[in-house]
Each structure stands twice: as C-alpha cells, then as structure tokens.
Amino acid sequence: MDIQQLTQAMDEFVTSKGWYQPTSPRPQTCRNIAISLCLESAEVLELFQWQDELPDNDELKGELADTALYLLQLARLANINLESAILEKLAQNYNRRWEQNPE
C-alpha cells in the first residue's frame, strides 16, 4: 500500500464514523487533528519515559500507527501531497549541512 492508499483507507474509516459531519463530536479540522497528532506523538514518547530500552513492540506499533494516521489526516485536510512533500524535504536535506560536533 502506498501513501495515497493509506490516506484513502483512513478517509474511509473517518467517513464511516461520521466524523466529517458538521455535528460530529470529533470535528476534522486542521487544528483538531494537529492537536491529536501531538498528543499521539507524546504517547510514543511516554513509552520511552524512564527507560532506554525499546518498549513493548505491540504498544509502540499501535502508537506509531495512531501518529501516522493523524499525520495522513492532517495532510489530507490541508490539501498537501504528503508523498511529494517528503520527497521534496529529502532533496532539500541532502543539500543541508549539519555540524559534526554540536556543543
């Protein structure tokens, strides 16, 4: 499955729950989805709190999936082609220089 297919599957799920409806208790706005993306990202971070080891793989897998779904949703709502955006950013990063030994 590619990014467009994943986005379509996410979109079908959100539609099936009625979250695109104007009266939805979970309005799908860029603001709301950006907040949810941050909250899910924090849940990934929480799995590493107080330990250096890799957390339970199933828990990490679930939180990463939640984060990715919100990222796909935000890109969709903002009308951003995420695949193109990622490739453009990678191309830009190849031309960037990072310090060898930041202090």
C-alpha positions, 0 to 999 in steps of 0.5 A: 500500500502506498501513501495515497492508499493509506490516506484513502483507507483512513478517509474511509474509516473517518467517513464511516464514523461520521466524523466529517459531519458538521455535528460530529463530536470529533470535528476534522479540522486542521487544528483538531487533528494537529492537536491529536497528532501531538498528543499521539506523538507524546504517547510514543514518547511516554513509552520511552519515559524512564527507560532506554530500552525499546518498549513493548513492540505491540504498544509502540506499533499501535502508537506509531500507527495512531501518529501516522494516521493523524499525520495522513489526516492532517495532510489530507485536510490541508490539501498537501501531497504528503508523498511529494512533500517528503520527497521534496524535504529529502532533496532539500536535506541532502543539500543541508549541512549539519555540524559534526560536533554540536556543543 
